[in-house]
């Protein structure tokens, strides 16, 4: 792999190749697990296509799990366009019953793509949803298709995946040998996904997940969708509002994505935003007494770049035998820049590396990719992330276009070399993917006729830059923007009482914040 510098971030990781654990593929052998009802009316009273009525009308069987929660498994068509042509798939759900009088379900999604909604609710309920929301709603998390406990993407085991994520090419960047080596290192991941996951890879697109969500809304008995989506979860939510405006209840989109941006535009915006976040971290660090850097912010960036070069030449051996390379340290930096609260750990990591130690850097990198201390990956997050990304966006292969894109990235990457050169291979995983993008070009979402939708953005968000929230709120005819002034990814989970009170009031009472509201 080429070095994954902090500016690359999530979108960049698609092209530098990041992923996660093996997860079982839970394909069902039959085409349907339930009889088709006599009518096309679902429990919520809506009419659906007769061929889909069985899915919308299914009765979920909830059983106790995670101490005080309930779990269920829903069934969905692998291919919504031709349900009978493929086996059904499973979708795992968890529900925390309202502690007071329930207003219905509040579906939550943590983003990714590839993050587990089951884990979010089961393991981090108080982080994801405040006590007032828990009192008023049955909080429901689900693993989207391809993810976690649902019918899931599975590609490589832990050791193979380590090499895939962090292996370093031996050739000089920019040479034909380098391009061949990078493409060859991606091939085992692609082949593993195809062999272990099969045709599900073709049907894990976001558009299919949106249809799953509408089916789940009906399955829990709600006429309208109440939804809290984070990061990529806002993409699911925005597309739902656009496709099913008449079924929108109260929808919050925090850390918003812009559905109109291309794959490259995501990469470019995130490269700049993570670069800005790095500069904000370094400015803060340099004001302290224990900062391992000296001089100006630009001086510190140069010192980090020199550290990358030293690690590429002589990696640090970790306690478990792994070698801390520039790729590992870069991932550690990216991990810490998501939240201002983790900047102190990044300072510790830099100080340790300066002393020839690697423990904190490995911990930050491992936490980002979901790798446990035993070397196993705790979820299939990054495997699903790559697989869904490859099917959700067209893939660029034109060398001239890739070269121009590389030049644009270099202009905003704090670690581009003096000549502005950067690698121009593009997304070597998706370039070899067995299934092509089959959706429609990115277009604005309007959600004409939908109830008010609350879009939340943070001005210093490195993963979903603030301008995306502004754009999405303007695209949606009923969109309203709530701004948090600060650093870090996401607003509601930051603990900001201004944001929490505004979001809670909207979801519980339907009160939309005044136009131009800013929480700082």
Backbone torsions as a table, in degrees:
resi	resn	phi	psi	omega
1	UNK	NA	148.2	171.4
2	UNK	-78.1	164.2	-176.3
3	UNK	-62.9	131.1	177.4
4	UNK	-93.7	95.4	-177.7
5	UNK	-81.1	159.2	-174.8
6	UNK	-57.2	-33.1	-178.6
7	UNK	-62.9	-21.1	-176.6
8	UNK	-70.2	-41.3	177.7
9	UNK	51.7	-155.6	-173.1
10	UNK	-58.9	-50.1	-179.4
11	UNK	-64.5	-38.9	178.4
12	UNK	-64.6	-32.5	179.5
13	UNK	-66.2	-23.7	175.5
14	UNK	-63.9	-36.2	-178.1
15	UNK	-91.4	-22.9	175.4
16	UNK	-94.7	-6.2	173.0
17	UNK	78.4	100.0	172.2
18	UNK	-129.2	153.2	177.5
19	UNK	-166.8	-153.8	-177.0
20	UNK	-157.1	-144.7	-166.7
21	UNK	-79.9	172.9	171.1
22	UNK	-80.0	136.4	176.0
23	UNK	-135.6	142.7	-176.0
24	UNK	-65.4	141.2	173.9
25	UNK	-87.8	118.5	-172.1
26	UNK	-101.0	46.3	178.5
27	UNK	-64.3	142.8	175.0
28	UNK	-95.9	152.1	-174.7
29	UNK	-85.2	-24.8	-179.3
30	UNK	-95.9	171.4	178.4
31	UNK	-86.0	-18.9	178.4
32	UNK	-157.1	141.0	179.8
33	UNK	-100.7	6.4	-177.1
34	UNK	-147.2	155.3	178.4
35	UNK	-73.5	151.7	176.4
36	UNK	-76.5	129.8	-180.0
37	UNK	-62.4	163.4	-179.0
38	UNK	-70.1	-25.7	-179.9
39	UNK	-124.5	174.4	179.2
40	UNK	-98.0	12.7	179.3
41	UNK	-89.0	130.2	179.6
42	UNK	-90.2	171.4	177.6
43	UNK	-57.6	-23.1	179.5
44	UNK	-88.8	1.3	174.7
45	UNK	86.5	6.6	-178.0
46	UNK	-95.3	153.4	178.8
47	UNK	-93.0	137.2	178.3
48	UNK	-132.4	166.9	176.8
49	UNK	-56.3	134.1	-179.2
50	UNK	-53.4	-33.7	-179.8
51	UNK	-71.7	-13.6	-178.9
52	UNK	-112.1	-3.5	-174.7
53	UNK	-60.7	-34.7	-179.1
54	UNK	-64.1	-36.1	179.7
55	UNK	-71.6	-45.9	-179.4
56	UNK	-68.1	-29.1	-176.6
57	UNK	-95.9	5.0	-177.2
58	UNK	-64.8	147.3	177.7
59	UNK	-98.3	117.1	179.0
60	UNK	-76.1	136.4	178.2
61	UNK	-103.3	110.0	-177.2
62	UNK	-95.3	137.2	177.5
63	UNK	-133.7	156.1	-176.9
64	UNK	-63.1	140.4	177.6
65	UNK	-160.2	161.7	176.3
66	UNK	47.8	47.4	177.4
67	UNK	69.2	-76.7	-173.1
68	UNK	-115.4	26.8	-178.2
69	UNK	-123.3	177.2	179.3
70	UNK	-128.9	143.8	179.1
71	UNK	-122.4	151.4	177.1
72	UNK	-150.8	164.9	176.3
73	UNK	-126.4	123.4	175.8
74	UNK	-99.2	159.6	178.6
75	UNK	-115.0	135.0	179.6
76	UNK	-133.6	154.5	175.0
77	UNK	-70.8	138.5	175.1
78	UNK	-60.3	-42.9	-179.3
79	UNK	-118.6	107.5	-178.8
80	UNK	-63.1	-25.8	-178.9
81	UNK	-77.7	-24.2	-178.1
82	UNK	-147.2	72.9	-173.2
83	UNK	-57.1	-34.9	-175.1
84	UNK	-81.3	-7.4	-176.3
85	UNK	-85.8	-10.1	-175.4
86	UNK	-141.7	159.9	173.7
87	UNK	-63.5	154.8	173.3
88	UNK	-70.8	162.9	173.8
89	UNK	-119.6	166.3	179.3
90	UNK	-109.4	146.1	175.1
91	UNK	-125.7	121.2	-178.1
92	UNK	-86.6	136.7	179.5
93	UNK	-129.9	153.2	170.6
94	UNK	-134.3	145.4	-178.4
95	UNK	-133.8	133.3	171.2
96	UNK	-107.8	113.4	-176.9
97	UNK	-62.8	144.8	177.6
98	UNK	-57.3	137.4	178.5
99	UNK	-79.7	-12.6	174.3
100	UNK	-122.6	-150.0	177.5
101	UNK	-75.0	122.5	-173.7
102	UNK	-78.4	136.8	172.7
103	UNK	-95.2	7.9	-176.6
104	UNK	114.0	-166.2	-177.3
105	UNK	-85.5	145.0	167.3
106	UNK	-118.4	105.4	178.2
107	UNK	-78.3	138.2	178.5
108	UNK	-128.1	145.8	177.4
109	UNK	-138.5	130.5	-174.7
110	UNK	-85.4	-7.2	176.5
111	UNK	106.5	-147.3	-175.9
112	UNK	123.1	-108.8	0.4
113	UNK	-64.9	147.8	177.4
114	UNK	121.8	-11.1	-178.9
115	UNK	-78.2	148.3	-175.2
116	UNK	-89.3	119.3	173.6
117	UNK	-72.2	-27.5	175.4
118	UNK	-64.5	-47.4	178.7
119	UNK	-63.4	-38.6	-179.1
120	UNK	-58.3	-47.5	-177.6
121	UNK	-77.3	-43.9	-174.7
122	UNK	-70.5	-34.7	-173.1
123	UNK	-110.0	-20.1	-173.8
124	UNK	-137.8	41.2	-174.5
125	UNK	-57.9	-49.0	-176.9
126	UNK	-66.7	-27.3	176.7
127	UNK	-71.2	-40.9	-172.6
128	UNK	-83.0	-34.8	-171.5
129	UNK	-139.6	125.3	-178.6
130	UNK	-68.5	166.9	-176.5
131	UNK	-61.8	-36.7	179.9
132	UNK	-65.6	-37.7	176.2
133	UNK	-69.2	-39.8	177.4
134	UNK	-61.1	-32.5	179.7
135	UNK	-70.6	-33.8	-171.0
136	UNK	-100.0	-15.2	-175.6
137	UNK	-132.7	150.7	162.8
138	UNK	-78.4	110.7	-176.7
139	UNK	-83.2	122.4	-175.4
140	UNK	-119.8	124.8	172.1
141	UNK	-113.1	147.6	176.2
142	UNK	-141.0	153.7	174.0
143	UNK	-92.0	113.3	178.8
144	UNK	-59.3	162.0	177.8
145	UNK	-52.2	135.9	-177.9
146	UNK	91.4	-6.5	-169.2
147	UNK	-118.9	136.8	164.7
148	UNK	53.6	-117.3	-174.5
149	UNK	-87.4	-6.3	172.8
150	UNK	-81.9	178.9	174.4
151	UNK	-57.7	116.9	-159.2
152	UNK	-122.3	156.1	172.4
153	UNK	-73.0	136.7	178.9
154	UNK	-142.0	128.7	-172.4
155	UNK	-133.7	-59.9	-174.8
156	UNK	-135.0	156.2	174.7
157	UNK	-82.0	178.0	-171.8
158	UNK	-58.7	-50.5	-176.4
159	UNK	-66.1	-42.2	177.5
160	UNK	-62.8	-36.5	-177.3
161	UNK	-71.3	-36.0	173.5
162	UNK	-54.1	-48.5	-178.5
163	UNK	-65.7	-39.8	179.2
164	UNK	-61.2	-43.5	-176.8
165	UNK	-75.2	-40.0	-165.9
166	UNK	-122.3	1.2	177.7
167	UNK	-62.9	145.2	-175.8
168	UNK	-114.3	125.0	177.7
169	UNK	-60.9	147.7	179.1
170	UNK	-89.3	-15.8	-176.7
171	UNK	-84.3	163.9	179.5
172	UNK	-76.1	128.2	179.1
173	UNK	-54.5	141.6	179.0
174	UNK	91.9	-12.1	179.8
175	UNK	-89.3	158.1	175.8
176	UNK	-57.6	-37.0	179.4
177	UNK	-62.7	-38.8	179.4
178	UNK	-64.5	-45.7	-179.6
179	UNK	-61.3	-41.3	179.1
180	UNK	-65.3	-38.9	-178.5
181	UNK	-68.3	-42.1	179.2
182	UNK	-63.1	-44.7	179.4
183	UNK	-63.7	-38.9	-179.6
184	UNK	-66.6	-35.6	179.4
185	UNK	-70.6	-23.7	177.7
186	UNK	-80.5	-24.7	-171.5
187	UNK	-60.1	-42.2	179.3
188	UNK	-61.1	-34.7	177.3
189	UNK	-65.2	-48.0	179.8
190	UNK	-60.4	-46.5	-179.2
191	UNK	-64.4	-40.0	178.8
192	UNK	-63.2	-43.0	178.0
193	UNK	-60.5	-45.9	-177.6
194	UNK	-65.0	-41.1	-176.8
195	UNK	-72.2	-40.0	-173.8
196	UNK	-89.8	-29.0	-174.8
197	UNK	-101.1	-32.0	175.9
198	UNK	70.6	-147.8	-170.7
199	UNK	-70.2	-12.0	175.0
200	UNK	-56.2	-31.3	-179.4
201	UNK	-54.6	-28.0	-177.3
202	UNK	-77.4	-17.9	-169.5
203	UNK	-123.7	29.0	179.6
204	UNK	-106.2	21.5	-179.5
205	UNK	-69.7	159.6	-178.0
206	UNK	-64.8	-34.2	179.0
207	UNK	-59.8	-38.8	177.6
208	UNK	-69.3	-36.7	177.4
209	UNK	-64.0	-36.9	176.8
210	UNK	-61.1	-41.6	178.6
211	UNK	-68.3	-36.9	174.5
212	UNK	-58.3	-44.9	-176.9
213	UNK	-62.4	-40.0	178.5
214	UNK	-65.7	-38.2	176.4
215	UNK	-63.6	-41.4	-180.0
216	UNK	-66.3	-37.4	175.5
217	UNK	-56.2	-46.5	179.4
218	UNK	-67.1	-37.4	-176.5
219	UNK	-66.0	-29.2	177.1
220	UNK	-88.0	-0.6	173.5
221	UNK	89.6	18.6	-179.3
222	UNK	-99.3	136.7	176.6
223	UNK	-79.6	-29.3	-179.8
224	UNK	-122.9	151.8	178.9
225	UNK	-91.9	122.8	166.6
226	UNK	-102.6	131.2	-165.7
227	UNK	-150.2	138.8	173.1
228	UNK	-127.5	106.7	-177.1
229	UNK	-113.6	137.0	178.9
230	UNK	-110.9	139.7	172.2
231	UNK	54.4	-123.1	177.6
232	UNK	-58.0	-24.2	175.0
233	UNK	-59.7	-23.0	175.4
234	UNK	-71.9	-29.1	176.9
235	UNK	-66.6	-43.8	175.4
236	UNK	-58.6	-48.5	-177.3
237	UNK	-64.4	-42.9	-179.0
238	UNK	-64.5	-40.5	179.1
239	UNK	-70.0	-30.9	174.7
240	UNK	-65.2	-47.2	179.6
241	UNK	-57.0	-39.1	-178.6
242	UNK	-71.0	-38.2	-176.7
243	UNK	-82.7	-36.2	-175.3
244	UNK	-126.5	58.1	-175.7
245	UNK	-59.2	-32.8	-178.1
246	UNK	-73.7	-11.2	-179.2
247	UNK	-106.1	11.5	-179.4
248	UNK	-82.4	123.7	172.4
249	UNK	-94.0	-99.7	175.7
250	UNK	-121.8	119.9	-172.0
251	UNK	-125.4	125.8	176.5
252	UNK	-115.1	130.6	-178.8
253	UNK	-121.5	101.6	-172.3
254	UNK	-107.7	125.8	-174.3
255	UNK	76.9	53.3	-165.3
256	UNK	-69.6	142.1	168.5
257	UNK	-95.7	158.5	178.0
258	UNK	-106.5	111.5	-176.5
259	UNK	-63.2	-14.2	-177.0
260	UNK	-86.7	-12.2	-175.6
261	UNK	-80.7	146.6	179.2
262	UNK	-80.7	171.9	176.9
263	UNK	-58.4	-44.1	179.5
264	UNK	-67.8	-40.2	179.9
265	UNK	-62.3	-34.2	174.8
266	UNK	-62.1	-48.0	-179.9
267	UNK	-59.8	-45.3	-177.8
268	UNK	-63.8	-46.2	-178.9
269	UNK	-65.2	-39.7	-179.8
270	UNK	-71.4	-35.6	176.8
271	UNK	-59.2	-45.2	178.2
272	UNK	-66.9	-43.7	-175.5
273	UNK	-67.0	-40.3	177.2
274	UNK	-70.0	-32.6	173.8
275	UNK	-63.1	-42.0	177.3
276	UNK	-63.7	-40.4	179.3
277	UNK	-64.7	-38.7	177.3
278	UNK	-62.0	-42.7	179.2
279	UNK	-64.8	-38.6	177.9
280	UNK	-64.6	-41.4	177.3
281	UNK	-62.3	-47.2	-176.9
282	UNK	-65.5	-38.1	177.4
283	UNK	-61.4	-40.8	178.0
284	UNK	-67.1	-43.6	-179.0
285	UNK	-60.7	-45.0	-175.4
286	UNK	-66.6	-17.5	177.0
287	UNK	-81.4	-13.4	-178.4
288	UNK	-89.2	177.9	-177.2
289	UNK	-96.7	-14.5	-176.0
290	UNK	-114.1	21.2	-179.1
291	UNK	-73.4	132.0	-179.1
292	UNK	-78.7	4.7	-179.9
293	UNK	-112.5	167.4	179.9
294	UNK	-143.0	160.5	178.8
295	UNK	84.8	-145.4	-178.7
296	UNK	-90.1	176.3	175.4
297	UNK	-60.3	-42.9	178.7
298	UNK	-63.1	-37.9	176.5
299	UNK	-61.4	-42.9	-179.3
300	UNK	-64.2	-39.2	177.0
301	UNK	-61.5	-41.4	176.5
302	UNK	-62.4	-37.1	178.5
303	UNK	-67.8	-36.8	176.0
304	UNK	-66.3	-42.4	179.7
305	UNK	-61.7	-39.5	177.3
306	UNK	-65.2	-35.0	176.6
307	UNK	-65.0	-41.6	175.4
308	UNK	-55.7	-46.6	-178.3
309	UNK	-62.8	-40.8	179.6
310	UNK	-64.0	-40.9	-178.9
311	UNK	-69.3	-34.7	176.0
312	UNK	-65.2	-36.3	-179.3
313	UNK	-79.3	-35.8	-176.8
314	UNK	-147.3	84.3	-179.0
315	UNK	-60.1	154.2	177.5
316	UNK	-90.7	131.7	178.6
317	UNK	-77.8	126.8	179.2
318	UNK	-87.9	171.3	-178.4
319	UNK	-58.7	-29.1	-178.5
320	UNK	-96.4	8.7	177.4
321	UNK	96.4	-13.3	178.4
322	UNK	-70.0	156.7	178.7
323	UNK	-104.7	125.3	176.7
324	UNK	-78.5	106.3	178.1
325	UNK	-101.0	179.5	176.4
326	UNK	-61.3	-34.9	179.7
327	UNK	-63.0	-42.5	178.1
328	UNK	-64.2	-46.6	-178.2
329	UNK	-64.3	-39.0	177.7
330	UNK	-60.2	-42.4	178.4
331	UNK	-65.9	-37.2	176.3
332	UNK	-61.8	-42.0	178.5
333	UNK	-62.2	-48.6	179.1
334	UNK	-56.7	-44.3	-179.5
335	UNK	-57.8	-46.2	-175.4
336	UNK	-72.4	-26.0	-176.4
337	UNK	-76.5	-8.2	178.7
338	UNK	-67.5	-27.2	-172.2
339	UNK	-143.2	127.5	179.6
340	UNK	-59.0	-26.3	179.8
341	UNK	-67.7	-15.6	-179.9
342	UNK	-102.6	5.1	179.5
343	UNK	-61.3	-34.7	-178.9
344	UNK	-62.6	-35.6	178.3
345	UNK	-67.5	-34.7	178.3
346	UNK	-66.6	-39.6	176.2
347	UNK	-60.6	-43.2	177.3
348	UNK	-61.4	-42.5	-179.4
349	UNK	-61.2	-45.9	179.1
350	UNK	-62.4	-42.5	-179.6
351	UNK	-63.3	-41.4	178.8
352	UNK	-64.1	-45.5	179.8
353	UNK	-59.4	-37.6	176.9
354	UNK	-62.5	-25.3	177.6
355	UNK	-95.6	3.9	-179.5
356	UNK	86.4	18.9	179.8
357	UNK	-111.1	160.7	-171.6
358	UNK	-138.6	0.9	-169.5
359	UNK	-58.4	-52.4	-176.0
360	UNK	-68.0	-37.0	177.8
361	UNK	-61.4	-44.2	177.5
362	UNK	-63.3	-39.7	-179.1
363	UNK	-64.0	-41.8	177.6
364	UNK	-64.5	-45.3	179.8
365	UNK	-64.2	-42.9	-179.3
366	UNK	-64.6	-38.5	179.6
367	UNK	-64.9	-31.8	-179.3
368	UNK	-70.5	-39.8	-176.6
369	UNK	-96.9	0.4	176.7
370	UNK	76.5	34.7	-179.2
371	UNK	-98.8	126.1	179.0
372	UNK	-81.0	170.1	-179.4
373	UNK	-64.6	-22.7	179.5
374	UNK	-84.8	4.1	179.2
375	UNK	88.2	-3.9	178.1
376	UNK	-92.4	151.1	177.5
377	UNK	-89.9	132.5	-172.3
378	UNK	-80.5	-8.7	177.4
379	UNK	-156.1	174.2	175.4
380	UNK	-100.5	26.9	-172.0
381	UNK	-49.7	-57.4	-172.7
382	UNK	-75.5	-26.9	174.0
383	UNK	-65.0	-45.2	177.9
384	UNK	-66.3	-37.5	178.8
385	UNK	-55.2	-50.1	-179.3
386	UNK	-66.8	-43.8	-176.2
387	UNK	-64.1	-43.3	179.7
388	UNK	-67.7	-40.5	179.6
389	UNK	-61.5	-38.3	-177.9
390	UNK	-67.3	-26.6	-178.6
391	UNK	-95.9	-16.1	-175.8
392	UNK	-87.9	-17.9	-174.7
393	UNK	-132.7	147.5	170.4
394	UNK	-63.2	151.4	-177.6
395	UNK	-108.2	130.1	-179.8
396	UNK	-86.7	129.8	179.0
397	UNK	-125.9	-9.2	-177.2
398	UNK	-69.1	117.8	-178.0
399	UNK	-56.7	-37.3	-178.6
400	UNK	-67.5	-41.6	178.8
401	UNK	-66.4	-42.3	179.7
402	UNK	-62.4	-37.9	178.7
403	UNK	-65.6	-41.4	178.5
404	UNK	-66.2	-40.8	177.8
405	UNK	-64.0	-39.2	177.9
406	UNK	-62.0	-37.2	178.6
407	UNK	-65.9	-40.2	178.7
408	UNK	-66.0	-39.7	178.2
409	UNK	-64.5	-40.8	-179.2
410	UNK	-62.2	-30.8	-178.0
411	UNK	-68.4	-21.8	-178.7
412	UNK	-116.2	-0.4	-179.2
413	UNK	-88.5	120.1	-178.7
414	UNK	-64.3	-14.1	-178.1
415	UNK	-110.2	13.6	173.5
416	UNK	-64.6	147.3	-177.3
417	UNK	-72.9	174.5	-173.1
418	UNK	-60.1	-30.3	-179.6
419	UNK	-83.3	-3.7	-178.9
420	UNK	80.5	8.0	-176.3
421	UNK	-77.8	149.9	175.2
422	UNK	-153.9	165.5	-177.6
423	UNK	-65.0	144.5	-175.9
424	UNK	-125.7	30.9	-178.6
425	UNK	-77.1	-24.6	-175.6
426	UNK	77.5	-158.6	-176.5
427	UNK	-86.8	95.5	-174.1
428	UNK	-74.1	-18.4	174.5
429	UNK	-74.2	-57.4	-175.7
430	UNK	-68.1	-24.6	175.9
431	UNK	-63.9	-23.7	179.9
432	UNK	-105.8	6.9	-173.3
433	UNK	-65.3	142.4	-176.3
434	UNK	-73.2	-15.8	-178.8
435	UNK	-125.0	137.5	-178.5
436	UNK	-88.8	155.9	170.6
437	UNK	-57.2	129.8	-177.8
438	UNK	-125.1	11.7	-178.9
439	UNK	-85.6	-162.3	177.5
440	UNK	-105.9	154.6	-179.8
441	UNK	-56.3	152.0	-179.1
442	UNK	-55.5	133.4	-179.1
443	UNK	-142.5	158.7	179.8
444	UNK	-64.4	145.5	173.1
445	UNK	-100.0	136.9	-177.2
446	UNK	-116.3	-36.8	-178.3
447	UNK	57.0	43.5	-176.5
448	UNK	-56.8	125.6	178.1
449	UNK	90.8	-3.1	-178.6
450	UNK	-74.4	154.8	172.3
451	UNK	-64.3	165.6	-179.7
452	UNK	-54.0	137.2	178.9
453	UNK	-118.4	132.2	-178.8
454	UNK	-99.4	117.8	177.5
455	UNK	-104.3	130.1	-175.6
456	UNK	-121.4	131.2	178.6
457	UNK	-135.3	149.7	177.4
458	UNK	-111.5	131.5	-172.0
459	UNK	-62.5	-30.8	-179.0
460	UNK	-107.4	27.7	-178.7
461	UNK	-73.8	118.5	-177.9
462	UNK	-81.9	-24.0	-174.0
463	UNK	-91.1	-38.3	174.8
464	UNK	-126.4	87.3	-173.2
465	UNK	-52.7	145.5	-172.3
466	UNK	-54.6	-34.3	-177.1
467	UNK	-62.6	-23.8	176.3
468	UNK	-67.3	-39.8	177.8
469	UNK	-64.3	-41.7	177.6
470	UNK	-59.9	-47.3	-178.2
471	UNK	-62.7	-45.9	-178.3
472	UNK	-63.5	-41.7	179.9
473	UNK	-63.5	-29.7	178.1
474	UNK	-79.4	-32.2	178.6
475	UNK	-67.9	-45.0	-177.8
476	UNK	-71.4	124.8	-177.3
477	UNK	-60.8	-29.2	179.3
478	UNK	-109.1	20.3	-177.4
479	UNK	-76.3	142.1	176.3
480	UNK	-132.0	132.1	-174.8
481	UNK	-98.5	130.4	170.5
482	UNK	-115.6	125.4	-174.3
483	UNK	-109.3	131.1	168.5
484	UNK	-105.8	124.8	177.6
485	UNK	-90.6	112.8	-178.1
486	UNK	167.3	-174.3	-179.5
487	UNK	-103.0	158.2	172.9
488	UNK	102.4	162.0	-178.6
489	UNK	-85.9	128.8	176.8
490	UNK	80.0	156.5	-175.0
491	UNK	-114.7	-50.1	-175.9
492	UNK	-61.5	-39.3	-177.8
493	UNK	-79.2	-4.3	-179.9
494	UNK	-74.1	-14.5	-177.6
495	UNK	87.5	3.5	179.9
496	UNK	-64.4	114.9	-176.4
497	UNK	-62.7	-29.8	178.2
498	UNK	-64.8	-45.6	179.0
499	UNK	-66.3	-46.6	-177.1
500	UNK	-59.9	-45.4	-178.7
501	UNK	-65.4	-37.8	179.7
502	UNK	-67.9	-44.2	179.9
503	UNK	-67.3	-43.9	179.7
504	UNK	-61.3	-44.0	-179.4
505	UNK	-62.3	-37.2	178.8
506	UNK	-68.5	-49.5	-176.3
507	UNK	-67.7	-36.7	-175.3
508	UNK	-85.6	-45.9	-173.9
509	UNK	-107.7	-12.5	-177.4
510	UNK	82.4	14.2	-178.5
511	UNK	-81.3	116.7	-179.2
512	UNK	-87.1	131.5	178.4
513	UNK	-57.5	150.8	177.0
514	UNK	-59.5	145.2	-179.6
515	UNK	-56.9	132.5	178.3
516	UNK	85.9	10.1	-179.3
517	UNK	-63.3	130.3	179.1
518	UNK	-127.7	130.9	177.5
519	UNK	-106.3	124.7	-176.8
520	UNK	-135.7	NA	NA
